[in-house]
Amino acid sequence: MRGHMATATSETVKGGAWLVGETDPATVFTPEQLSDEHKLIRQTAQEFMKGEVLPVVERLEKKEWSLNRELLRKCGGLGLLGTNIPEEYGGVDLDKIATMIVSECIAMQASFATTFGAQANLTILPIYMFGTEAQKKKYLPGLVSGEMAGAYGLSESGSGSDALGAKTRAMKQADGSFIMSGEKMWISNGGFADVFIIFAQVIDGDPSTSSGSARAESRAEHFTAFIVERKWPGVSSGKEEHKLGLHGSSTTPIILQDVKVPADAVLGEIGKGHKVAFNVLNFGRFKLGAMCSGGVKINIEEAAKYAASRKQFNTPIATFGAIKHKLGEMTTRQYALESMMYRTAGLIEQRIAATPDKKANDGTPMLLALEEFAVEASIAKVLGSETVDYTIDENLQIHGGNGFVHDYPPEGHYRDARVNRIFEGTNEINRLLIPGMLMKKAMKGDVPLMQAAKALQDEIMNPSMSMPDDSDGVLSAEARACGAFKKVVLMVAGTAMQRYGTKLEQEQEVLSFLADILIDTYSAESAVLRAQAAAGSKLSNADLHQDAARVAVNESAGRIELSARNALAAMADGDVLRTQLAALRRLLKVTPSNTVEMRRRLADATVVKGSYIF
């Protein structure tokens, strides 16, 4: 399937490089480029969800965990659990586009999506990417087929976002084995999983010597991942959590009481558990963004059909301007999210294809690609989870009083989706990671951010600062606006680095403003590039693509200006702030568009189709 991607070269783009350069629309992967094989895997996943999962939701919510396991087996039999896994281990070895498509489809039912994600993303992938050959052969076939169920144990009650602060201990024994004790919290599939990826601090000798400041200093060096089996003495599940939503998924503590863990259960290397945790989270964040994108489509479809059938004053509410605004905005936000997701999937796949001297059944190329695009994965997680929440809220509002009752879908969506902003690292943590990781790449020379920021500073100081030309190409004004957005990122980031230096990581509000600018910039540009590609291909609905891209850019411009003003005001005042704000106005000259008409056209097309139109 990788043959369907654009040919990779030695100049394969790096993560974050979009910020300091221009992107040719022809090089961007979009949903319109899906192959027949991609479409077939989508059809398979959709038919599985509609035929096997949706009819048994009530049973899932009664916590029949045997049913979850049965569905995992059926899912595995269709190849949906092993899309990225080589055939030698029972997988079907498809590309990341296919994996993302499956994730979108599985989102039809949020509880099962959680069960699926814990299995496919958080258990199978770490074993494939970090496991020894013996570990892969022992565990992957059963997990990929769904005969075995898996779970991922990272979080603890006292160390949610501080993942490396785990208190679970693995005392190393003379024979190389370990005695593990501790408790993991909020574990998806915890009530029925056979295999767990567990993170613990490896301790040599007396545990009392590894407390206090000494423990804090050494914890990262000994933070280690293990493969732990339920059947081992001392492994048990706690009580099921009573959750706000996701009632059809199992969430329990995992209790480890003096568990004898063999030496060959170490996953990766001792002291390198952070490599396992963070890289698994990178792909988990990306795939969560895909699941949220699938959830948005579901809510757009429900809202469009309800608005067409519901009448007030003897008129379908879909004809009212206020409802059209909602449907048009929901479609626009999904267009930007989806465009960004497919663009990123294409970049990841291109990076994997460009890996020199790839060896069969080696997960390293995937690992390196996920590391390369960690910034984009965090953007996907934040934008996806917040877009689906926005869309669900508007879907419920369009349903009115019916949306608030259990008999209509929005009520359940509302509860189920809330955890997405907590899963895979909270959105707050991811907002700190996005600019933080980008700046680390800049410091290492991977992205010429410093040079671009210096060039921008020189440009701003020039009284005759050049303005972009007024070319007449498709979406040329929107493309220029995206170029201005990138300059705003450089301006705010450069000011922050000058103001705070190495202490910037302590300025969480400024970093969050900067993250919001980056998220809007990447998604808006992705929408524009996709719409330009649609125009170049003369698609029948190219005009609607352009409407969605124009609205996305228009709304991003307002949010970016506000975030930039807030960030700059936090870093300066008086004449310095006035000078910076004047420079911001010079950079961010974006003429407003008539988004009312554009949203109306998008809404009307959505109602006619009865679903998301792209």
N, C-alpha and C positions, 0 to 999 in steps of 0.2 A: 504493500500500500504506500510505502514511502516514495515510490516512483511518481506519485501524483504531485509531489511537492516540487517547488522550483529548485533547480539545481543549485546546490550550495557551492560556494567558492571559498578561497582562502581569506576573503574579505567578509566572511559571515559576520553579520551585525552583532554587536555586543549588547548586553542588557544596559538600559539607560541611554544608549547612543542616540535614540530618537530625540533626546532633549537638545542635542548640540549639532544636529544636522537635519537635512531635508530627506524625506522618504518618497520614493517613486511609488505611486499607487499600484503600478504593475507588479511590484515586489511584495505586496501585502496580501496575505491569505484572507479570504472572506468566505462567508457561508455560500455565496453564489458559485464558488469553485469546488464544491463537494463532488467527489467522484461517485460512481455507481456503487462502489464498495462501501463508501461512507453512508450513502442513502440506505443501503441494505441493512447495515448495522443499526441505523436509526429505526428502521421499520421493525427490526427484530426486537429492539428494546421497547419500543412503543407497544407492540403487540403483547409482549410479556407483561408489561405494567397493566394494560387494559384487560388482558385476559386472565391473569393470575393474581395480581396484587389488589387492584381496586375492588374486585368483588368480595374480598375477605377482610376489608378494613375493620369492620366491627369485631371480627374475631381477633385481629391483631391487637386492637385496643383493649381486649379482655386479657391480654398478656399470655396468649397461648404461644409460648416460646418454641414449642415444637413446630408451629406453623412458620415462624421466622426461619427456622432451620430448613424446613421443606422448601420454602421460597428461595433460600440461598442455593440449595441443590439444583433447583430448576434454573436459576439464574446462571449457575456455573455450567450446567449442561448446554446452555446456549452460547457459552463463551464470553458472557458479559463480565465475569469477575476477573478474567485473565487477558484483557485486551492488550496489555503491555508486556505480557509474560511470554517467553519463548515456548514453542511447541514441546520442547524436551521436558518442560515442567508442567505440561498440561494446558498452557495458554494458547492464544491465537495470534500473538505477535503483530498487532496492528499499531498504527501510529497514534500520536497524541491527539490528533483531530478526532479519531474514532473514540478515544477515551473520553474526550470532552462531550461528544455527542451522546454517549451512553449516560454520562452524568446528568446532562440536560433532561433526558427522558426519564431517568429514575426519579427525578424531582416531582413527578406526578403524585407521589405519595410520600410525605415528608418523613414519617416514621420509618418506613422501609428504606428510604434514602439514607437515613442515619445508620441502619443496620448494614446496608450495602457499603457505605463509606468506611465504616470501621473495619470491614473485611477487606475490601479491594484497595483502599488508599492507605490505611494505617497498619495493616498486618501483612498483607501480601507484598507491598512495595518495599518496606524496609528489609524483609528477608531476601528479596530479589537483589536489591542494591547493595546490601552489606553482608549478606550471609555467605558462609563457606559453601563449597560445592556440596558437602555432605548435608548441611542445613537446608539448602535449596531442594535437594532430592528428597529429604525426609518430610518437609512441611508443605512445599508449594503445590504438589499435585493434589493433596487433600483440600487445601484452602481454595485453590483455583476451581476445583470441581464443586465446592460447596459441601463436601462430605464432612469437613472440619470447619468450625467457626472460630473466628479470631477477634481479638480486642487489643487495645493499645492503652497501656497504663503509664501515663506521664504525670498527670496532675495529682496533687495532694491538697489536703484541707488548708495547710499553711503555705503552700507554694503554688499558686495558680499561675500568674504571669511570670513569676520567678522560677522558671522550670528547673534551673540548675540547683535550686535550693532544696531539692528533695531530701527527705529525712529517711527514706527507706534505705536499709543497710544491707550490704552483702559482704559478710566477713569471710575473707579468703582463708582456706584451710591448707594444711600441709600437703595434701594430695592434689591441690589445684582446684578443688571444688569450692563452693561457697555456701554459707548459711545465710539465708535472706529473711529479713523481717521488716514489716512496715505495712502501710495501708494506702492504697490508691483510691482516688475519689472520682465520681462522675464518669464511670467507665461505660461507654456504649458497648452493648453486647455482653456486659458484665455478668448477666444472669445465666448465660448459657454457653459462653465461649469455651473452646477446648484449649486454645493456645493464646498466650498473652505476650505482647512486647512490653517488658517491664524495665523501668529505669531506676537505678539504685546507685548509691555511693559505695564503691569498693573500699573496704577498710582492711588493712593488714594489722594483725595483732589485737591489742586491747582497745575496744571502741571508746573507752573513756579518754584516750589520748587524742581523739579526733573531734573534740568538742570546742566550742567557743571560737576565738579568732583563728586558731590553727585550722579548724575545720573549714571556716569561711575562705581562708586563703587557698586551701588545697582541694576544695570540693569540685572545681571544674576539671582538674587533672584526673580525678578518679570517678567522675560521673560516667556511668557505663550502662549500655543496653544489654538485655538478656532475653532469650526466648524461654518462657516458663510454661509448663503444661499444667492444666487443672488437676490431672490425676496424681500429681506429686503430693505427698503428705504435707499438710500445712497450708495448702492453697484453697481458699473458699471465697464465696461471694457474700456480701452483706445484703441488707434488705433493699428491695427496689425503692428508688427515689419516687416521691409523689411530685410530679413535674407540672409546670404550667401547660406544656404542650408535649408533642411527641409521645403520646400515651401508648402507641404501639411499638415503641422501642424500649429495650431493656437498658436501664442505667442503674448501676450499683457500685458500691465500694468493692475493691478486691483486697482481701485480707491475706497477708503473708506471715505465717507464724513458724519461724525456724525451718524454713523450706530448704531442703538439701538440693542445691542446684549444681549439676555437673559442670566441669570445666569447659566442655564443648558447647555449653549453652550461651556463652558470651556472643553477642551479636556485634560484629565489628571488632574494635579493639578496646581493651580496658582503658578508661580515661578519655575515650573518644565518643562517649554517648551523645554529646552535643551535636556531633556531625550527623548521627542518625536522627536525633529529634528534630533538628532544624531543617534538614533536607526533606524529611517526610512531611513536615509542616508546610514547606514551600509548595510541594505538589498538592497537599491537602487544601491549602488556601486557593490555589488555582482551580482545583476541581470543585471546591465549595462555591466559587464564583460561577462556575458552569451550572451547578445545581440551582443556584439562585436565579440565573438567567432562565432556566427551564421553568422555575416557579413563576417568574414574571409573565411568561407566555400564557401560562394557565390562567392567571388572574386577568390578563387582558381579554382572553377569550370569554371568561365568565362575565366580565363587566360589559363587553360588547353585546353579548346575547341578551343579557338582562335589560340593558338600556334599550335594545330594539323591541323587546316584548312588553316592558313596563310602561303603562300609560298614566299620565297625569293631565287633567284638563282635556281628556280625550285625544291626547297627543303622545306619541312615543317620546320618552325622555331623551332618547338619542338625538332628537332634533333640537334640543335646548343648547344654547351656547355654552352654558356652564358645564354641562356634561361633555360636550365636544372638547372643551378645554382639557378636561381630565383624561379622556381617551387619547387625545392627541399628545398630551404630555407623557402619559404612560408609554405610548408607542415610541416617542422620541428617546426617552431614557433607556428603554430596552434596546433600541437601535444602537445607541452609543455603547452600552454595556456589551452587547453581542459583538459589535465591530471590534472592540478592544479585546474581547476574549479570543476570537478567531485569529486576530492579528498576533496575539501572544502565542497561541498554540502553534501557529506557523513558524514563529521565531524559534520556539523550543525545538520543533521538529527539524528545522534547518540546522540548528546547532548540533543536534544528534547526528544528522547526516554528514556534517562536516568533520566529525571526529576522525582523525587519522588512525589507520591500523586498528579498526574496530575488531574485536574478537567475538566469536559467536557466544551467545548467552551471557554476555558481560553487561552488567547494569551500570558500569562506570559512565558511559556516554550520557545516559539519562541523568545520573547524579550530577555530572558537570553542567548539563544544560539547566537543571533546576537551580543550581547554585548561581548560574549566570543571570537567570531571570527572576531572582528572588524579589527584586523591587516590584516587577510587574505582577508577580503572584500576590503580593500584599495588596497592590492596587485592586486586583481582581476581587479579592476577598472583601475589602471594604466597600467598593462600589457595588458589587453584587448583593451583599447583605443589606445595604441601605436602599438599593433600588427595589429589591423585592419587598422590603418593608413599606416603602412609599406606595408601591403599586397595590399591595394588599389593602392598605389603608384607604386608598381611593376606590378600590373595588367594593370594599365594605360600605363606603359612603354612597356609592352609586346604588347599592342595594337598599340603602335607607334602613328602616327598622328591621327588615328581613335579614340584613347583613349581620345583625347583632344576635340572632337566634341560631340555635344549634342545627336547625333543619336546612340551613343554607351554607355553602362552602366557606365564605369569607371568615366566619367566626372561627373555624378550625385553623384556617391558614394563619389568622392573626396570632393565635397562640403558638402554633408550630414554628413560625418563622423567627420568633423573637430571639431564640438562642443562637441564630447564625451570627449575630454581632458579638457573641462570646466564644463560639467554637473557633478552633485553630488559631488561638491568640486573639484577645479582644481587639475591637476596632481601635481602641485607644493605643494599645501596644503597637498595632500595625501602622498607625499614623506616625508613631515615633520611629519605627523601623524604616519606613519608605524614604524619608530624606537622610536618615542616618546611614543606611546601607549605600545609598547613592553617593554620599560624600566620602565614604570609605573607598568606594570604587574610584572616585576622583583622586583621592590621596595616593592610591596605588598606581595611578596613571592609566587605569582601564578605560576611563571616560574623560576626555579633555575638558572637564567642567571648569577648572581654574582658569585655563586659557580663555575659554568662552566668556567667563565672568569678567576677566580683565579687559577683553576686547569690548564688552558691553559698557564697562565703566568709561573707557576712552570715548566710546560713541556718545554716551550721555553727556560727557563733559564738553563735547564739541558743540558750539552754538548752532552750527549748521547741520545738525543731526539729520542724516539722510532718511527719507521716508520710502517705503516700498512703492514700486511702480503700480499703476492702475491697469494691469493686464486684464484681458477679457476672457480668460479661460474659465472652464466650469468651476464654480465655487472658488474663484480666485480671491475674492474678498475674505471668504471664510478661511482659506489657506493662509492668507496674510495675517488674519487674526490669530490663528494658531501659532504662527511665528512670533507674534507679539506676546502670546501667553508664555512661550518658552523664555523670552527675554525677561518677563516678570519673575519667573522662577529663578533665573540667574541673578537678577537684581536682589531679590529677597534673600536668597541663599548666600550671595556674596556679602551682603550687609551683615547677615547673622554670623558668618564665619569671622568677619573683621571685628564685630562687636564682642563676641563671646569666646572665640578661639576654641580651645579644647574643652571649655565648660558649656559649649552649646547643648550638649546632651541633657543638661539640667533644665534647659528652657523649653519645657514641654509644650507650652502654649504656642510659642513661635514655631516649633517644629510641626505642630498640628496644623497651623495655618499654612505652612509651606507644603505639607502633605496634601491638603485640600487643593492647593493650586496645581500640584503635580497630577493629582487624580483627574481633575477637570481638563488639564492640558492633554494628557495622554488619551483620554476617552474622546474628547472633542476632535482631536486630530485623527483618531482612528475612524470616527464617523465620516469625516470629510474625505479621507483617503478611500473609504469604501464607496461613498457616493460618487466620487470621481471615477473609480473603476467601473461602477455601474453605468455611468454615462458613456465611458469609453467603449463598453461592451454593447451599448445601445439596448439595454434591457427595457422591456415594455413599461416597467414601473420606475424608470430612472428618475422621473420628476418627483415621485414620492420619496425616493432616496435623498434627493437634494433638499426637499422640505425638512426631512428629519435631521439632516446634517446642519441645516441653517438654524433650526430651532435649538439644536444642541449647542452650537457655537454661541448663539445669542445669549442663552441662559448661562453658559459657562463664563462668558465675559463679565456678567454682573457679579457672579460669585467670586471670580478670581480678583476682581477689583476690590471687593469688600475684604477678602482674606488678606490681600496685599496691604491694604490700608491699615488693617488691624495689626499685622505683623510689624510694619514699619513704625507705627505709633508706639509699639512696645519697646522699640530699640532706640528711639531718638525723640527729641522734642525741639521746640523753638525753630531757629533758622534751618537747622540740619533737616528736621522733619519736613519743613515747607519745601526745601530743595528736593528732597526725595519724592514727595508727593507730586511736585511739578514734573519730575522726570517720569513718574508713573503715568501721569496724564499724557505725556508725549508718546510713551510707548504703547499705551492701551487705547488707541483711537479706533474703537469699533462702532460703526454706525448701526443703530438698532434696526432690526428687521420687523416686518409685519407678521409676527408670529401667530396672531389671531387667525389670519387666513390659512396659514400653513397647518396649524393644528386642526382647523376645521376639515381641511382636505384629508389629513391623516386619519382623523376620527371617522369621517364618512366612509373611507375605504375600509377601515377596521370593522365598522358595523355591517357593511355589505358582505365582507368575507366572513364575519362572525368569529374572527380570530386575529392574531398578530399577522400583519400583512407581508412581512419580509421573510 
